[in-house]
Amino acid sequence: MPKILLVDDVGLFLELERSYLDGCGYDLVTASSGEEALQRLDKVAPDILLLDFYMPGMDGDEVCRLIRRNQRWQRLPILMVTAAGKSDEVQRCLQSGCDDYITKPVNKQELREKVQRLLGEVQRRKDERVPVKLPVQIRERGRLHVASAHDLSASGVYLKSAAPLTENTGIEIRLESTEGTPLVLFGKIKRTAKQPEDGCGVYFIHPDPDSKELLERLVRSKKAELLQREGVDEQLSQRMLSLEEECSGLRAKQDDAMHRIGELEQENLEFAKQLVQVEDVNNNLTNLYIASSRLHSTLDREETLEIIKEVVINFVGAEKFAIFLFNKGSECLCFETGEGFETSELFPDVPLGEGVLGQTAASAENYFCTGSISGGSDDILSPIIAIPLLIHEQMIGVLAIYRLFIQKEQLESIDYQLFSMLGEHAATALFSSTLYGKSERKRQTYQGFVDLLLK
């Protein structure tokens, strides 16, 4: 049974990874920090490591570099879990020696497929490789090389470079697309010939949708050129390429259908069944369900606030957000906690009706930005999302989202449901913990009076 070591400082996220991989025939072991993972590595002896990128103390890339220095673990498959998958993060992951990465909020099907591939349980799809001769720029460990591509597919490339390239090294590959625009891909060197001039094989790591589309167009264009050189009639070659494109689309639809079937078979809870309507978009809703049990498991107010922050960061994907609570005395919203702000930043009390934030509190209705949200907002009074925290139709505060890790252009209908449900869970948990705290203080006061009377 393959053993997987899951490393993350957020307990909720470890529970999520466990739930996604449970029942797949793995022995799952957890660690809550990079230091703990290093201490337990030899004893646990995992077959694969899932490593959070951002952790207090020691980040995932530093942990990865230390692991790779150990001869025993130089070939250990390492899958890095990042918050946003930004270009600089990807480069840090690859330079540290990881094999692949996945972004939060994690998609269950994608996580399972990546784990299976890294464990060697499934073969990488054998995409057709087209002979080419293209100039390529390679950036490896800060060094820039000029090389040439000698065959190309949607999943990898065979390169020849005068400079030696080290196996298992992460590299950045830059070539020209059919549109003449730069195409930048990240890859991992997996096969090196005996002589550097003989070349090496590289597989592409997690290209974004735009880069993937440009890559597929480039492969189809080179295939058309090859057919023409071989004397195939132009109309016939175009028809063959068109059929290949149709087949590719059908395969993608088949994959989507299989993912859908897998989700429906594996989710046995009524809440999750209601949410499994789309695959990638509603993944956060499933995450929220898993997180809710932890959110309602404590009556300590400070711990409740910390758990809400964990949920908003890791399961919703918010990079910058704040929780404001309503002060009945001043009739203002007062900043309680948040993430993504400067430590020196001051938060003014917000009267009801002032700005988007105050209007949301006054109306007790959800606010969602209707324009582009890709840039987020730095205006305290104008978040891109504002959710009133309601208990029995009484407003007790507002959850304000200012920026998301995933830079989407616009919110979708499924996002409205996600944030509304998050507001309901957060309001209930805060109300319960606050009420319990007041009751506990009254009990302690009463107990104090009783103790004085009995003396």
C-alpha positions in Angstrom: 0.0 0.0 0.0 1.6 3.3 -1.1 2.3 5.7 1.8 1.5 9.4 1.4 2.8 12.1 3.7 0.5 15.1 3.8 2.1 18.3 5.1 0.1 21.5 5.9 -0.1 23.8 8.9 -3.9 24.2 8.4 -5.8 21.3 10.1 -8.8 21.8 7.9 -6.8 21.4 4.7 -5.3 18.2 6.0 -8.8 16.9 6.6 -9.8 17.9 3.1 -6.8 16.1 1.5 -7.5 13.0 3.7 -11.2 13.0 2.5 -10.2 13.2 -1.1 -7.6 10.4 -1.0 -9.4 8.2 1.6 -10.6 4.9 0.1 -8.0 5.0 -2.8 -5.8 2.4 -1.3 -3.2 4.7 0.3 -1.7 4.8 3.8 -2.2 8.5 4.8 0.2 10.1 7.3 0.1 13.8 8.2 2.5 16.5 9.5 1.6 20.0 10.5 4.9 21.8 9.6 7.9 21.6 7.4 10.1 20.9 10.4 7.9 18.0 11.5 8.0 16.5 8.0 11.8 16.6 7.9 12.0 15.0 11.4 9.6 12.2 10.5 10.7 11.6 6.9 13.1 8.7 7.5 10.7 7.0 10.0 7.6 7.4 7.8 9.4 6.6 4.6 6.6 7.9 2.3 6.2 6.9 -1.4 5.0 10.5 -2.2 4.9 13.8 -0.4 2.1 16.5 -0.6 3.7 19.7 0.6 2.0 23.0 1.3 3.9 25.9 -0.2 3.2 28.6 2.4 3.8 27.6 6.0 5.0 29.4 9.1 8.6 28.8 10.0 9.8 26.9 6.9 8.1 27.2 3.5 7.5 24.2 1.3 10.2 25.2 -1.2 12.8 25.3 1.5 11.6 21.9 2.8 11.8 20.5 -0.7 15.4 21.7 -1.2 16.5 20.1 2.1 14.9 16.8 1.1 16.6 16.8 -2.3 20.0 17.2 -0.6 19.5 13.8 1.0 20.6 11.0 -1.4 17.9 8.7 -0.2 15.1 11.1 -1.1 16.3 12.6 -4.3 13.8 10.7 -6.4 10.9 11.0 -3.9 7.8 12.3 -5.8 6.9 15.7 -4.3 3.6 17.5 -5.2 3.5 21.1 -4.0 0.2 22.7 -3.0 0.2 26.5 -3.7 -2.4 29.2 -3.0 -2.5 30.7 -6.5 -0.1 29.1 -8.9 1.4 32.4 -9.8 4.5 32.4 -12.1 7.0 33.3 -9.4 5.5 30.6 -7.1 5.8 28.0 -9.9 9.4 28.9 -10.5 10.2 28.6 -6.8 8.5 25.2 -6.7 10.4 23.9 -9.7 13.7 25.3 -8.6 13.3 23.7 -5.2 13.0 20.3 -6.9 9.3 19.4 -6.7 7.8 17.2 -9.5 4.5 19.0 -9.9 2.1 21.4 -8.2 -1.6 21.9 -7.6 -3.5 25.0 -6.6 -5.9 25.7 -3.8 -8.8 25.3 -3.6 -7.9 21.8 -4.6 -10.0 19.8 -7.1 -10.5 16.2 -5.9 -10.2 14.6 -9.3 -7.1 16.6 -10.3 -5.4 15.7 -6.9 -6.1 12.0 -7.4 -4.8 12.0 -11.0 -1.6 13.8 -10.1 -1.0 11.5 -7.2 -1.6 8.4 -9.4 0.7 9.7 -12.1 3.5 10.5 -9.7 3.2 7.1 -8.1 3.3 5.5 -11.5 -0.1 3.9 -11.2 -1.3 5.3 -14.5 0.6 6.0 -17.6 0.9 9.6 -18.9 -1.3 10.0 -21.9 0.7 9.2 -25.0 0.0 12.4 -27.1 1.2 12.2 -30.6 4.6 13.8 -31.1 5.2 15.8 -34.2 8.7 16.2 -35.6 9.7 19.9 -35.5 12.8 22.1 -35.5 12.1 25.1 -33.4 14.4 27.5 -31.6 13.8 27.4 -27.9 15.0 29.4 -24.9 15.5 27.6 -21.6 15.8 29.1 -18.2 17.2 26.6 -15.7 18.3 27.7 -12.2 18.7 31.3 -13.3 20.7 30.4 -16.3 19.6 31.1 -19.9 20.2 28.5 -22.6 19.4 28.4 -26.3 18.2 25.0 -27.5 16.1 23.5 -30.3 13.0 21.4 -30.1 13.0 18.2 -32.3 9.6 16.8 -31.5 6.6 18.3 -29.8 3.3 17.2 -28.3 0.6 18.6 -26.0 2.3 16.9 -23.0 6.0 17.2 -23.7 9.0 18.1 -25.9 12.3 16.6 -26.9 15.1 19.2 -26.7 18.7 19.4 -27.8 21.0 21.8 -26.0 24.7 22.4 -26.2 24.7 23.1 -22.5 24.1 20.0 -20.2 20.7 19.8 -18.6 20.3 18.0 -15.3 17.6 15.2 -15.0 14.7 16.0 -12.7 15.4 19.7 -12.9 12.5 22.2 -13.4 12.9 24.5 -16.3 11.1 27.4 -18.1 10.6 26.9 -21.8 10.0 29.9 -24.1 9.1 29.4 -27.8 7.0 31.1 -30.4 3.3 30.2 -31.0 1.6 30.1 -34.4 0.3 33.6 -33.7 3.8 34.9 -33.3 3.4 35.6 -29.6 5.7 34.1 -26.9 4.6 30.8 -25.4 6.0 30.2 -22.0 5.7 26.7 -20.4 7.1 25.1 -17.3 8.6 21.6 -17.6 10.5 18.9 -15.8 13.5 17.1 -17.4 12.7 13.4 -17.1 15.1 11.7 -19.5 18.7 12.7 -20.4 20.8 10.9 -23.0 24.3 9.8 -22.4 25.7 12.7 -24.3 24.3 16.3 -23.8 24.2 16.8 -27.5 21.8 13.8 -27.8 19.1 15.8 -26.1 16.6 15.2 -23.3 12.9 14.6 -22.9 10.8 17.1 -21.0 7.2 16.9 -19.8 5.1 20.0 -19.3 3.8 20.9 -15.9 0.2 22.2 -15.4 0.0 24.7 -18.3 -2.7 27.3 -17.8 -5.7 27.1 -20.2 -4.4 29.9 -22.5 -1.0 28.3 -22.8 -2.5 24.9 -23.4 -4.6 26.2 -26.2 -1.7 27.9 -27.8 0.4 24.8 -27.5 -2.3 22.6 -29.1 -2.6 25.0 -32.0 1.2 25.0 -32.5 1.2 21.1 -32.6 -1.7 21.1 -35.1 0.1 23.7 -37.3 3.3 21.7 -37.3 1.4 18.5 -38.1 -0.2 20.3 -41.1 3.2 21.4 -42.3 4.5 17.8 -42.0 1.6 16.4 -44.0 2.2 19.0 -46.8 5.9 18.1 -46.9 4.9 14.5 -47.3 2.8 15.3 -50.3 -0.6 14.9 -48.8 -3.3 16.8 -50.6 -3.9 20.1 -48.7 -7.6 19.6 -48.5 -7.1 16.1 -47.2 -4.5 17.2 -44.7 -6.9 20.0 -43.4 -9.7 17.4 -43.1 -7.4 15.1 -41.2 -6.4 17.9 -38.8 -10.1 18.8 -38.4 -11.0 15.2 -37.5 -8.1 15.2 -35.0 -9.4 18.3 -33.4 -12.9 16.9 -33.2 -11.5 13.7 -31.7 -9.6 15.8 -29.2 -12.8 17.6 -28.2 -14.7 14.3 -27.9 -11.9 12.9 -25.6 -12.1 16.0 -23.5 -15.9 15.6 -23.2 -15.4 11.9 -22.3 -12.9 12.9 -19.6 -15.3 15.4 -18.2 -18.1 12.8 -18.2 -15.8 10.3 -16.4 -14.9 12.9 -13.8 -18.6 13.7 -13.4 -19.5 10.0 -12.9 -16.6 9.6 -10.4 -17.9 12.5 -8.4 -21.5 11.2 -8.3 -20.3 7.7 -7.2 -18.0 8.9 -4.5 -20.1 11.6 -2.8 -22.6 9.8 -0.5 -23.7 12.8 1.6 -26.9 14.6 0.6 -25.2 18.0 0.9 -22.5 17.1 -1.5 -24.9 15.5 -3.9 -26.8 18.8 -4.2 -23.6 20.6 -4.9 -22.2 18.2 -7.5 -23.7 20.1 -10.5 -20.5 21.2 -12.1 -17.0 19.9 -11.5 -14.4 22.6 -11.2 -16.6 25.6 -10.4 -18.5 24.0 -7.4 -15.4 22.4 -5.9 -15.3 25.1 -3.2 -18.8 24.3 -2.1 -17.8 20.7 -1.3 -14.8 22.1 0.5 -17.0 24.3 2.6 -19.1 21.4 3.6 -16.1 19.5 4.9 -14.9 22.6 6.8 -18.3 23.3 8.4 -18.0 20.4 10.9 -14.8 22.0 12.2 -16.3 25.5 12.3 -19.1 24.4 14.6 -17.0 22.2 16.8 -15.8 24.9 19.2 -17.6 27.5 21.4 -14.4 29.6 21.9 -14.9 32.9 20.1 -11.2 33.5 19.3 -10.8 30.0 17.9 -14.0 30.4 15.9 -12.6 33.5 14.3 -9.4 31.7 13.4 -11.3 28.8 11.9 -13.4 31.2 9.8 -10.1 32.8 8.5 -8.7 29.3 7.6 -11.9 28.5 5.7 -12.0 31.8 3.8 -8.3 31.5 2.8 -8.0 27.8 2.0 -11.4 26.8 0.9 -12.9 30.0 -0.6 -9.6 31.2 -2.0 -9.7 34.8 -0.7 -6.3 36.6 -0.5 -7.6 39.8 1.1 -10.7 39.9 3.4 -12.0 41.3 6.6 -14.7 40.5 9.2 -16.6 43.5 10.6 -18.9 43.1 13.6 -21.8 45.5 14.4 -21.6 47.6 17.5 -25.1 48.5 18.6 -23.9 51.3 20.8 -22.2 53.3 18.0 -24.3 51.7 15.3 -21.1 51.1 13.3 -19.3 48.2 11.8 -16.0 47.6 13.6 -13.1 45.7 12.2 -12.6 42.4 14.0 -10.0 40.4 12.0 -8.8 39.8 8.5 -5.9 38.9 6.1 -3.9 40.6 3.4 -3.7 44.1 4.9 -0.6 46.0 5.9 0.1 45.7 9.6 0.1 49.5 10.0 -3.3 49.9 8.2 -6.0 51.6 10.2 -9.6 50.5 10.0 -12.2 53.2 10.6 -15.6 52.4 12.1 -18.1 52.3 9.2 -21.6 53.8 9.9 -24.6 52.1 8.4 -25.3 53.2 4.9 -21.7 54.4 4.2 -20.1 52.8 1.0 -20.8 49.3 -0.2 -19.9 48.0 3.2 -22.3 50.2 5.2 -25.1 49.7 2.6 -24.7 45.9 2.8 -25.1 46.1 6.6 -28.1 48.4 6.4 -29.9 46.4 3.8 -28.9 43.0 5.2 -28.5 41.8 1.5 -25.6 40.2 -0.2 -23.4 42.4 -2.5 -21.5 41.0 -5.4 -19.5 43.2 -7.8 -21.0 43.1 -11.3 -17.9 44.3 -13.1 -14.4 42.8 -13.4 -13.0 41.5 -10.2 -9.6 40.5 -11.5 -7.8 43.4 -9.9 -9.6 43.2 -6.6 -10.2 46.3 -4.4 -8.1 48.3 -1.9 -10.9 50.5 -0.8 -12.1 49.4 2.7 -15.6 50.7 1.9 -15.9 48.9 -1.5 -15.1 45.2 -1.3 -15.8 43.0 -4.4 -18.1 40.8 -2.2 -19.9 41.7 1.0 -22.0 39.2 2.9 -24.1 40.3 5.9 -23.8 37.9 8.9 -27.4 37.3 9.9 -29.0 35.5 12.9 -32.8 35.4 13.0 -32.8 38.2 10.4 -30.7 40.4 12.7 -27.4 41.7 11.3 -24.4 41.0 13.6 -21.6 41.8 11.1 -20.3 41.7 7.5 -17.8 39.4 5.8 -16.0 41.6 3.2 -13.8 40.0 0.4 -11.4 42.4 -1.4 -9.3 40.1 -3.5 -9.2 36.4 -4.6 -6.2 34.2 -5.2 -7.7 33.0 -8.5 -7.9 36.0 -10.8 -11.3 35.4 -12.5 -12.9 38.2 -14.5 -16.4 37.9 -13.1 -18.3 36.1 -10.4 -20.5 33.2 -11.4 -23.9 32.0 -10.1 -22.2 29.2 -8.1 -20.1 31.8 -6.3 -23.2 33.5 -5.0 -24.3 30.2 -3.4 -20.8 29.6 -1.9 -20.5 33.0 -0.2 -24.1 33.0 1.0 -23.6 29.6 2.7 -20.3 30.7 4.1 -22.0 33.7 5.6 -24.6 31.5 7.2 -22.1 29.2 8.8 -19.9 32.0 10.0 -22.8 33.9 11.5 -24.1 30.8 13.3 -20.7 29.9 14.7 -19.9 33.5 15.8 -23.3 33.9 17.5 -23.0 30.6 19.3 -19.5 31.2 20.6 -20.4 34.8 21.6 -23.5 33.7 23.4 -21.6 30.9 25.1 -18.9 33.4 26.2 -21.5 35.7 27.8 -23.1 32.8 29.6 -19.8 31.6 30.8 -18.9 35.0 32.2 -22.3 35.3 33.9 -21.8 31.8 35.4 -18.4 32.7 36.7 -19.7 36.0 38.2 -22.6 34.1 39.9 -20.2 31.5 41.1 -18.0 34.2 42.6 -21.0 35.7 44.5 -22.0 32.2 45.8 -18.4 31.6 47.0 -18.4 34.9 48.9 -21.7 34.1 50.6 -20.5 30.7 51.6 -17.3 32.0 53.2 
